[in-house]
Amino acid sequence: MRCPATRLFCFALFVSLAGLGATLHAADVLIADFEGPNYGGWQVEGEAFGSGPARGTLPNQMKVDGFRGQGLVNSFAGGDDSTGTLTSPPFTIEKPFINFLVGGGMRPGQACINLLVGGKVARTATGPNDRPGGSERLDWASWDVKELNGKQARIQIVDQATGGWGHINVDHIVQSDKQARAAAAERSRQIALDKQYLLFPITNHGPPCRMSVTLEGETEPLFAFDINLAHGEVDWWTHLDVSRWAGRTATVHVNKLPAESQGLARVEASDEIRSIRPLYDEKLRPQLRFSQMRGWNNDPNGMVYYDGEYHFCWQSNPFGRAWANMFWGHAVSTDLVHWKQRPYALYPFTMARDKCFSGSGHVDVKDTAGWQTGDEKVLIAAFTDTGAGEAIAYSNDRGRTWTYAEENPVIKHNGRDPKLVWYEYGQGDTPISDEAKQLGGHWVIAVYSETQGIGRNIAFHTSTDLKQWTLRSHLPGYFECPELFELSVDGDENNRRWVVFAADAKYAVGRFDGKTFTPDHEGKHQVHWGPYYASQCFSRDPKGRVIQVGWARLNMPDMPFNQAFSLPTRLTLNDTADGIRMFARPIKELEVLRQEPLPTDAKTVSPEQPIRFATDGQLYDIVVDVEPGDAREVILRFGGNQVRYDVAGGKLDEMPLKLDDGRLRFRVITDRPMYEVCGGEGAVYKTSGRKGAGEPIDAIELSVGGREATIHELNVYPMRSIWEK
């Protein structure tokens, strides 16, 4: 029989907590274990603690573990913005130590557990997390209370914090003769940076720890990040390029390392990156598009062309498969097809005040900021420095190294994801200032903002020097990752429009005068479908094109990388029967990967005689042009997947698509983990995960339902990998 959690009693069992670094003894006195349906005699104030103990993880919270039994105190009820206090009944201090499990935010005085004696705080503790990322795992903490023996006390659990990590988790509070020790302890070791890389072992299982790399003689770390450090078996290896600091010695520090862990000991310097499986040939590795070597990716960032190179950056966590850390990965290409990954461009806490969230890239051709130091033009990265605002970094060496501007943050507001645009003055424009008139234009940042009275919107700011910015207007109804560019309609340079969209890629066409965007129509239009998000377009394409890449939100199980990117698509504006619409087509450059098409001389396809190609690869570019006539449907099947056109409904895989002069045109490009569909020469475009990902496609088949259809084109091109040497 268990006494209520609000009464003192001897914990009669002798329990070993494997992996938690503490053993409870028969003489321990339980203050609370939070296993009951409510808090009993504890006084609850506010909303943060709910009506009773949590049963583990709460909605929208990362996984909570490390607690005992079924219940715990978890002040995430209502999210991080809820507040409250939880206060115990009085008890007498009769043991030298009070031990407890604690997790959550490191917010002293705001999210904490206090020992109150005489109504004053005599001891206090917090969770371990003081920045985004981290872990919800509880670990042991202890107060030495020998000097308070015999005094009356209360436990007070406080959550007066809001925002990130504005909560606390507590469980199993006991008085004990022995001090509990955390399961993991801080550890450090020194490593000579005498080779190009530091290598780190990674696990796909278990919580992250906090690691920093600090140069000898420095106080601020060179790198600081959460890492899924492999304490035992290694699932994959990641790396940092440290060649810039060759000859120095660094201290690698881990905040909590289990005693049995081999993770820190395995960190080493090397001139070669390490792969357990062949790099770029892993089972789910995309073969027709760029993907990062290691870790998590989300939004494309910093996309710009300069002097023969396309620069592509992205939100990257190099140290695990989940979202965290937010470095800017960096790769370059001369042809938009073949890519070479470079060292990370931006990294948190040293290249920024916090994490380097999304942003864009450009070239300061006119040296408006005065940052140019040599012959190379200055590359600009505009990005969200979380907790600070919109920031600028610049490079004088073609993007190989970057400098954080002294003027940061250049825009302070409640939002993120700046898109940097150079606006040239044209006929009818009114210059904003004499300086802008002399320059022939000015800078624009279109940035997602949350503004009182307006809500979610794109805010437009202008500048002539990249340092001082003026808010000009708002465009309501857009969320995250805004994009802004100008295109001609049907190639007519005398008929041009501007386009805006945000993370969901739903767009509006209109006019932009350098300060304000005015849509030509109500609502938004849609080209992109499927798990496609947070796309961005290259600045300054040498051919004047607008080329877009999106984040393909697709899980890559058991791989040393996670998520993907879409193929690059060229955006155009076309005048259609429904008005001016944006089209998206795979870029022409991808056709260099085509091999000879599989042979067919079929002129028709019928329900009785589908056209079938025997295949054994995974990479195909399939071009279909059919005249359905009286057919009910047209279906392309490939390796357990299908793309279907409903003739009566006018839909291609649920995307609205009308026949063009009675003909259906679409294109399917298959890759190891995914495929993409371009319908109606770009009127609709879908990104999708592939059933049977990583396995060969045994057949490609075109069939129809109802009646015979006429074939105008059916080409199945096997494709070469971009990683072939």
C-alpha positions in Angstrom: 0.0 0.0 0.0 1.4 3.4 -1.0 0.8 6.4 1.3 -0.4 9.6 -0.4 2.3 11.6 -2.1 1.7 14.5 0.3 2.8 12.6 3.4 6.2 11.6 4.6 7.0 8.0 4.7 9.9 5.6 4.5 10.5 4.3 1.1 10.6 0.6 1.9 12.0 -0.7 -1.3 15.7 -0.9 -2.2 15.6 0.2 -5.8 18.5 0.6 -8.3 17.9 3.1 -11.0 19.9 1.7 -13.9 21.4 4.5 -16.0 20.2 7.3 -13.7 23.3 7.4 -11.4 21.3 7.0 -8.1 20.3 4.2 -5.8 17.4 4.7 -3.4 17.7 3.0 0.0 15.2 1.7 2.5 15.9 4.7 4.8 15.0 7.3 2.1 12.0 9.5 2.9 9.7 10.1 0.0 8.4 13.7 -0.3 6.5 13.1 -3.6 6.5 10.7 -6.5 3.6 12.2 -8.5 2.0 8.9 -9.2 -1.5 9.8 -8.0 -4.4 11.2 -10.2 -3.9 14.7 -8.7 -1.4 16.7 -6.7 -3.1 15.8 -3.4 -2.2 18.5 -0.8 0.1 20.4 -3.1 -1.2 24.0 -3.9 -1.6 24.7 -7.6 -1.7 28.2 -9.0 -1.9 29.2 -12.7 -2.3 27.0 -15.8 1.2 25.6 -16.3 0.9 22.5 -14.2 -2.5 21.3 -15.3 -4.9 19.7 -12.8 -2.6 16.8 -11.9 0.7 15.1 -12.7 1.4 14.6 -16.4 1.8 11.1 -17.8 4.9 11.7 -19.7 5.1 13.9 -22.8 2.5 16.6 -23.4 1.0 17.7 -26.8 3.6 19.5 -29.0 6.4 18.7 -26.6 9.6 16.8 -27.5 9.7 13.3 -25.9 10.1 13.4 -22.1 12.0 10.6 -20.5 14.2 9.9 -17.5 11.3 10.1 -15.0 10.2 7.2 -12.7 6.9 5.4 -12.8 4.0 6.9 -14.8 3.7 10.4 -13.5 5.7 13.6 -13.1 5.4 17.3 -12.8 5.5 18.8 -16.3 4.7 22.6 -16.6 4.4 22.4 -20.4 0.6 22.1 -19.9 -0.7 24.9 -22.3 2.8 25.2 -23.9 5.8 27.3 -23.0 3.7 30.5 -22.5 1.6 29.1 -19.6 2.7 30.0 -16.1 2.1 28.9 -12.5 3.4 27.5 -9.2 3.1 24.2 -7.4 3.8 24.2 -3.7 4.0 21.2 -1.3 2.7 20.9 2.2 5.2 21.6 4.9 7.6 18.9 6.0 10.6 18.5 8.4 14.1 18.3 7.0 15.5 15.1 8.6 18.1 13.9 6.1 21.4 15.5 4.9 20.3 15.5 1.2 17.2 16.2 -0.8 17.4 14.4 -4.2 15.1 14.8 -7.2 14.9 14.3 -10.9 14.7 17.6 -12.9 14.6 18.6 -16.6 13.3 21.4 -18.8 14.6 25.0 -19.2 17.5 26.6 -17.5 15.6 29.7 -16.4 16.9 30.6 -12.9 14.1 32.2 -10.8 11.6 31.7 -13.6 11.5 28.0 -14.3 13.0 26.2 -11.3 12.4 24.1 -8.2 13.0 25.8 -4.9 13.4 24.7 -1.3 11.6 27.3 0.9 12.6 27.6 4.6 10.9 30.4 6.6 9.2 31.4 3.4 12.5 32.2 1.7 14.4 30.4 -1.0 17.1 28.3 0.7 18.1 26.2 -2.3 17.2 26.2 -6.0 17.8 24.3 -9.2 16.7 24.4 -12.9 16.7 22.1 -15.9 19.7 22.0 -18.2 18.4 23.7 -21.4 19.3 27.4 -22.0 18.8 27.5 -25.8 16.8 25.9 -28.6 17.4 22.2 -29.2 18.4 20.2 -26.2 16.6 17.3 -24.5 13.6 16.8 -22.3 15.3 14.1 -20.3 15.3 14.3 -16.5 18.4 13.7 -14.5 19.3 13.6 -10.8 20.1 16.7 -8.8 20.7 17.1 -5.1 20.7 19.7 -2.4 23.0 19.5 0.7 20.7 20.5 3.5 22.7 19.4 6.6 22.7 22.9 8.1 18.9 23.0 7.8 18.3 19.8 9.8 15.1 19.9 11.9 13.7 23.0 10.1 10.2 23.1 8.5 10.3 23.5 4.7 8.2 23.4 1.6 9.1 22.5 -2.0 8.0 25.1 -4.6 8.1 24.3 -8.3 7.9 27.6 -10.3 7.1 28.3 -13.9 7.0 32.1 -14.5 8.9 31.8 -17.8 7.5 32.2 -21.3 9.0 31.5 -24.7 11.5 28.7 -25.6 12.2 26.3 -22.7 9.8 28.2 -20.5 8.9 25.1 -18.5 10.3 22.7 -15.9 9.9 18.9 -15.3 10.3 17.4 -11.9 9.9 13.9 -10.4 10.6 11.7 -7.4 11.7 14.1 -4.6 13.2 12.2 -1.6 15.2 12.9 1.5 18.3 10.7 1.7 21.5 9.9 3.6 23.3 9.8 0.3 23.7 12.4 -2.4 22.3 11.5 -5.8 24.7 12.0 -8.7 23.7 12.8 -12.3 23.9 9.9 -14.7 26.2 12.0 -16.9 29.0 14.5 -16.1 30.9 17.2 -17.9 34.0 16.1 -19.6 36.6 17.7 -21.9 39.7 16.7 -23.9 42.2 18.6 -26.0 42.7 17.9 -29.7 45.4 19.3 -31.9 43.9 20.8 -35.1 46.7 19.4 -37.3 44.4 18.0 -40.0 41.5 19.3 -42.1 38.5 17.9 -40.2 37.2 17.0 -36.8 35.3 13.8 -36.9 32.3 13.0 -34.6 30.6 9.7 -34.1 26.7 9.9 -34.3 23.9 7.7 -33.2 20.3 7.6 -34.5 19.1 6.6 -31.0 19.2 8.4 -27.6 19.0 12.0 -26.6 21.5 14.7 -27.6 24.1 16.3 -25.4 25.7 19.7 -25.7 29.2 20.0 -27.2 31.5 22.9 -27.7 34.9 23.3 -29.5 37.0 26.1 -28.1 40.4 27.2 -29.3 43.2 27.2 -26.7 43.5 30.7 -25.2 40.0 31.7 -26.2 37.0 32.0 -23.9 34.2 31.9 -26.5 33.7 28.6 -28.3 34.4 28.3 -32.0 31.5 26.0 -32.3 28.7 25.1 -29.9 26.0 22.6 -30.8 23.6 19.8 -29.7 24.9 16.4 -30.9 23.5 12.9 -31.0 26.9 11.6 -29.8 27.4 7.8 -30.2 28.3 6.5 -26.7 28.5 2.9 -28.1 27.7 1.7 -31.6 28.2 4.3 -34.3 25.5 4.8 -36.9 27.4 7.4 -39.0 30.1 9.9 -38.8 29.9 13.7 -39.3 32.6 16.3 -39.5 33.6 20.0 -39.3 36.2 21.6 -41.5 38.8 23.2 -39.1 41.5 23.9 -41.7 41.2 27.7 -41.0 42.6 27.1 -37.5 45.4 24.7 -38.5 48.2 24.4 -35.9 45.9 25.5 -33.0 44.8 23.2 -30.2 41.1 23.0 -29.3 39.2 21.8 -26.2 36.2 19.7 -27.0 33.7 19.8 -24.1 30.6 17.8 -23.5 28.1 19.0 -20.9 26.8 15.5 -19.9 28.6 12.3 -20.8 27.7 8.9 -19.3 30.5 7.3 -17.5 30.6 4.4 -20.0 30.5 6.6 -23.1 33.2 6.2 -25.7 31.8 9.2 -27.7 34.3 11.9 -26.7 37.3 9.6 -26.9 36.3 8.8 -30.6 36.4 12.5 -31.7 39.5 12.9 -33.8 41.3 15.1 -36.3 41.5 13.6 -39.8 42.4 14.6 -43.4 39.6 12.4 -44.7 35.9 12.4 -43.9 34.6 9.0 -42.7 31.7 7.0 -44.1 30.3 3.7 -42.9 28.5 3.3 -46.3 29.8 4.6 -49.6 29.2 8.4 -49.7 26.5 9.5 -52.2 25.6 5.8 -52.9 23.6 5.1 -49.8 20.3 3.3 -50.4 18.1 6.4 -50.2 20.6 8.9 -51.5 19.0 11.2 -54.2 20.9 10.8 -57.4 19.4 13.6 -59.6 19.6 16.5 -57.2 21.9 17.9 -54.5 21.7 16.5 -51.0 23.8 17.3 -47.9 26.5 14.8 -46.9 25.3 14.4 -43.3 22.5 15.3 -41.0 19.2 17.1 -41.2 18.2 19.7 -43.8 15.2 22.0 -44.1 14.9 25.3 -46.0 17.0 26.3 -49.0 18.9 29.5 -48.2 21.4 32.0 -49.6 20.8 31.1 -53.3 22.8 33.3 -55.6 25.0 33.2 -58.8 28.3 35.0 -58.9 31.1 34.8 -61.5 30.6 31.2 -62.8 29.3 29.7 -59.6 25.8 29.0 -58.2 25.9 29.1 -54.4 23.3 27.0 -52.6 22.9 27.1 -48.8 20.4 25.4 -46.6 19.3 25.0 -43.0 21.5 22.2 -41.7 22.0 20.2 -38.5 25.2 18.4 -39.1 25.1 16.5 -35.8 21.8 14.5 -36.0 18.8 13.4 -38.0 16.4 15.8 -36.4 16.0 19.6 -36.5 18.5 21.4 -34.3 21.5 23.7 -34.3 20.8 25.4 -37.7 24.1 25.9 -39.4 24.0 27.2 -43.0 25.3 24.4 -45.2 27.0 25.5 -48.4 27.5 23.9 -51.9 28.6 25.3 -55.2 27.9 24.3 -58.8 28.8 25.6 -62.3 25.8 24.0 -64.0 23.0 23.6 -61.4 23.3 19.8 -61.8 26.7 18.7 -60.3 27.4 20.1 -56.9 30.4 20.2 -54.5 29.7 20.7 -50.8 31.9 23.3 -49.1 32.5 24.0 -45.4 29.5 25.5 -43.5 28.9 29.1 -44.4 27.2 30.3 -41.2 27.2 28.6 -37.8 25.4 29.4 -34.6 26.7 31.3 -31.5 29.9 32.5 -33.2 28.7 33.5 -36.7 25.5 34.7 -35.0 24.2 35.5 -31.6 22.0 32.4 -31.7 21.0 30.0 -34.5 21.3 31.0 -38.1 17.7 30.7 -39.4 16.6 31.1 -43.0 17.5 33.8 -45.3 18.8 34.7 -48.8 21.8 35.6 -50.8 22.8 38.4 -53.2 25.8 40.3 -54.6 26.6 43.9 -53.7 27.7 44.8 -57.2 27.9 48.5 -56.4 29.6 48.0 -53.0 26.8 50.0 -51.4 27.8 48.8 -47.9 31.5 49.6 -48.4 32.6 46.2 -47.4 34.6 45.3 -50.5 38.3 44.8 -49.8 39.7 43.4 -53.1 38.7 42.8 -56.7 36.0 40.3 -55.8 32.5 41.7 -55.4 30.9 41.1 -52.0 28.5 38.2 -51.5 25.7 39.0 -49.1 23.8 36.7 -46.8 20.7 38.1 -45.2 19.4 35.8 -42.4 17.5 35.6 -39.2 19.7 35.5 -36.2 17.2 34.0 -33.7 16.6 36.2 -30.7 18.3 39.2 -32.3 16.6 40.0 -35.6 17.5 40.1 -39.2 21.2 40.1 -39.8 23.7 40.5 -42.6 26.9 38.5 -43.2 29.3 39.2 -46.1 32.1 37.5 -48.0 35.0 39.0 -49.9 36.4 35.6 -51.0 33.6 34.1 -53.2 31.7 32.7 -50.2 34.6 30.7 -48.7 34.5 32.7 -45.4 31.9 35.1 -44.0 31.9 38.1 -41.6 29.1 39.0 -39.3 28.2 42.7 -39.9 28.9 45.1 -37.0 25.5 46.8 -37.5 23.5 43.6 -36.8 20.7 43.2 -36.2 19.8 45.5 -39.1 16.0 44.9 -38.7 14.5 44.2 -35.3 10.9 42.9 -35.4 8.8 39.8 -34.6 9.4 37.6 -37.6 12.0 35.8 -39.7 13.3 34.7 -43.2 14.5 37.8 -45.1 14.5 37.7 -48.9 17.1 40.2 -50.2 16.3 41.9 -53.6 18.0 44.7 -55.6 15.3 46.9 -57.1 16.3 48.8 -60.2 14.4 52.0 -61.1 12.4 51.9 -64.2 10.1 54.2 -66.1 7.5 55.8 -63.8 9.3 54.9 -60.6 9.7 57.6 -58.0 13.2 57.5 -56.3 13.0 57.2 -52.5 16.1 59.3 -51.9 18.8 61.2 -53.8 21.2 58.5 -52.8 19.0 55.8 -54.2 18.5 57.8 -57.4 22.3 58.0 -57.8 22.7 54.3 -57.3 20.0 53.6 -59.8 18.0 51.5 -57.3 17.9 50.3 -53.7 17.8 47.2 -51.6 14.6 45.6 -50.6 14.1 43.0 -47.8 10.8 41.1 -47.9 10.5 39.4 -44.6 7.9 37.4 -42.8 6.5 39.5 -39.9 3.9 39.2 -37.2 2.5 42.6 -36.7 -0.2 43.7 -34.2 -3.4 44.6 -36.0 -2.2 43.0 -39.2 -1.3 39.4 -38.2 1.0 37.3 -40.4 2.3 39.3 -43.3 5.2 40.0 -45.6 6.9 43.3 -44.5 8.9 45.3 -47.1 11.9 47.2 -45.9 14.3 49.3 -48.0 17.9 50.4 -47.8 20.7 52.0 -49.8 23.6 50.6 -47.8 22.4 47.3 -46.3 22.9 48.7 -42.8 20.0 51.2 -42.3 16.6 49.9 -43.2 13.1 51.6 -43.4 9.8 49.8 -43.1 7.7 50.7 -46.1 4.6 48.4 -46.2 2.9 45.1 -45.3 1.2 42.4 -47.3 -1.1 40.4 -45.1 -1.8 36.7 -45.3 1.6 35.1 -45.8 3.5 32.8 -43.5 7.3 32.2 -43.4 10.0 32.3 -46.1 8.7 35.0 -48.5 9.9 35.3 -52.1 9.8 38.3 -54.4 10.8 38.5 -58.1 9.8 40.0 -61.4 9.1 38.1 -64.7 8.0 38.9 -68.2 4.6 37.5 -69.3 5.1 35.0 -72.2 8.6 36.4 -72.7 7.3 39.9 -73.5 9.7 42.3 -71.8 7.2 45.1 -72.2 4.7 43.2 -70.1 6.2 42.3 -66.8 4.7 41.4 -63.4 6.0 40.8 -59.9 5.3 37.6 -57.9 5.2 37.0 -54.2 4.8 33.8 -52.3 5.7 32.3 -48.9 6.6 28.9 -47.5 3.5 27.1 -48.9 4.5 28.4 -52.4 1.0 29.7 -53.1 1.6 32.9 -55.0 0.1 36.2 -56.1 0.9 38.2 -59.3 0.9 41.9 -59.2 2.9 45.2 -59.3 5.8 46.3 -57.1 7.1 49.9 -57.0 10.1 49.2 -54.7 8.0 49.9 -51.6 4.6 48.2 -51.9 3.3 45.1 -53.6 -0.2 45.4 -55.1 -1.8 42.1 -56.3 -3.7 42.0 -59.6 -6.2 39.5 -58.2 -8.0 38.3 -55.2 -6.6 35.3 -53.3 -3.6 33.2 -54.3 -2.8 30.7 -57.0 -1.0 27.3 -56.7 1.6 25.5 -58.8 3.4 23.3 -56.3 1.8 20.2 -54.6 2.9 17.5 -52.2 5.4 17.8 -49.3 7.0 20.9 -50.7 7.8 23.9 -48.5 10.0 26.9 -47.9 11.3 27.2 -51.5 13.7 29.9 -52.6 14.9 31.3 -56.0 18.5 32.1 -57.1 19.4 35.7 -57.3 21.2 37.0 -60.4 20.9 34.0 -62.7 23.2 34.8 -65.7 20.5 34.0 -68.2 17.9 36.2 -66.4 15.9 33.1 -65.4 14.1 32.6 -62.0 15.1 29.2 -60.7 13.5 27.7 -57.7 14.4 24.9 -55.2 12.1 23.7 -52.4 12.5 21.7 -49.3 11.1 18.2 -49.9 9.8 17.1 -46.5 10.6 13.4 -46.9 12.0 11.2 -44.1 15.0 9.1 -45.0 15.0 6.3 -42.5 18.3 5.0 -41.2 20.3 7.2 -43.5 23.2 9.5 -42.3 21.1 12.3 -43.8 17.5 13.3 -43.5 15.0 15.2 -45.7 15.6 16.3 -49.3 15.4 19.1 -51.9 13.3 19.4 -55.0 14.8 19.5 -58.5 15.6 23.0 -59.6 12.7 24.4 -61.6 12.4 27.4 -63.9 9.5 29.7 -63.2 7.7 31.6 -65.9 4.6 33.7 -66.2 2.1 32.6 -68.9 -1.1 34.2 -70.1 -3.7 31.5 -69.9 -7.5 31.3 -70.3 -7.7 31.7 -66.6 -5.4 34.8 -66.5 -1.7 35.2 -65.8 -0.3 32.1 -64.1 3.1 30.9 -62.9 4.5 27.7 -64.4 7.3 25.5 -63.0 9.4 23.2 -65.2 12.5 21.2 -64.5 15.5 23.2 -65.7 16.9 22.4 -69.2 20.3 21.5 -67.7 18.9 18.2 -66.2 18.6 16.8 -69.7 22.4 16.2 -69.8 21.7 13.3 -67.5 19.5 11.5 -70.1 20.6 8.4 -71.8 19.1 6.8 -74.9 15.4 6.4 -74.5 13.9 2.9 -74.1 12.5 1.8 -77.5 8.8 1.9 -78.5 7.0 2.5 -81.7 3.5 2.4 -80.2 1.1 5.0 -81.7 -1.9 4.1 -79.5 -2.6 2.6 -76.1 -5.8 0.7 -75.2 -7.2 -0.9 -72.1 -6.4 -4.3 -73.6 -2.9 -3.3 -74.7 -1.0 -1.1 -72.2 2.5 -0.2 -73.1 5.1 -1.7 -70.8 8.8 -1.1 -70.4 10.9 -3.7 -68.5 13.2 -1.7 -66.3 15.7 -2.4 -63.5 16.9 1.0 -62.5 15.5 3.8 -60.3 16.4 7.0 -62.3 14.1 7.8 -65.2 12.8 10.9 -67.0 9.4 9.9 -68.5 7.8 12.2 -71.0 4.1 11.5 -71.9 2.0 13.3 -74.6 -1.3 11.6 -75.3 -4.6 12.5 -76.7 -7.2 10.7 -74.4 -10.1 11.0 -76.8 -12.9 8.9 -75.3 -10.6 7.3 -72.7 -11.8 7.7 -69.1 -8.4 7.8 -67.5 -4.7 7.7 -68.3 -2.3 6.0 -65.8 1.4 5.8 -65.7 2.7 3.1 -63.3 6.2 2.7 -62.0 7.5 0.4 -59.3 4.3 0.4 -57.1 3.6 4.1 -57.8 1.2 5.7 -60.2 0.3 9.0 -61.8 -3.3 9.1 -62.9 -5.2 11.6 -65.0 -9.0 11.8 -64.6 -10.3 12.9 -67.9 -13.8 13.9 -66.8 -12.5 15.6 -63.6 -9.6 17.3 -65.3 -7.2 16.3 -62.6 -3.7 14.9 -62.7 -3.1 13.2 -59.3 -5.7 15.6 -57.8 -4.0 18.6 -59.3 -6.4 20.6 -61.6 -5.1 20.4 -65.2 -7.1 21.0 -68.3 -6.3 19.3 -71.6 -4.5 21.5 -74.1 -6.2 21.1 -77.5 -7.4 17.7 -76.4 -3.9 16.6 -75.4 -2.4 15.6 -72.0 1.2 16.4 -71.5 3.1 15.4 -68.3 6.5 14.4 -67.2 7.6 12.2 -64.3 11.2 12.1 -63.0 12.0 9.3 -60.6 14.8 9.2 -58.1 15.8 6.7 -55.4 13.6 8.1 -52.6 11.2 10.2 -54.5 9.6 11.4 -57.8 8.3 14.6 -59.2 5.5 15.3 -61.7 5.3 18.2 -64.0 1.9 18.5 -65.7 0.8 20.7 -68.6 4.3 22.0 -69.4 4.5 23.3 -65.8 1.0 24.3 -65.0 1.1 22.0 -62.0 4.1 20.4 -60.2 4.1 17.8 -57.5 6.9 16.4 -55.2 6.3 13.0 -53.7 8.0 10.2 -51.8 8.3 7.0 -53.7 6.9 3.6 -52.6 9.7 1.1 -52.8 12.2 3.8 -52.2 15.7 2.6 -52.8 14.6 -0.5 -54.7 14.7 -0.9 -58.5 11.7 -0.1 -60.6 10.8 -3.4 -62.3 8.5 -1.9 -64.9 7.1 1.3 -66.3 3.6 1.0 -67.8 1.3 3.4 -69.6 -2.4 2.4 -69.6 -5.8 3.8 -70.2 -9.3 3.1 -68.9 -12.4 3.0 -71.1 -11.3 3.6 -74.7 -8.1 3.8 -76.8 -5.9 6.9 -76.7 -3.5 8.3 -79.2 0.2 8.6 -78.3 2.0 11.7 -79.6 5.1 11.1 -77.5 6.2 8.5 -75.0 9.9 8.6 -74.1 11.5 6.8 -71.1 15.0 8.1 -70.6 17.2 6.2 -68.1 19.2 8.9 -66.2 22.8 9.1 -65.0 23.6 10.0 -61.4 25.0 13.4 -60.7 27.5 11.7 -58.4 29.1 9.6 -61.1 32.8 10.3 -61.4 
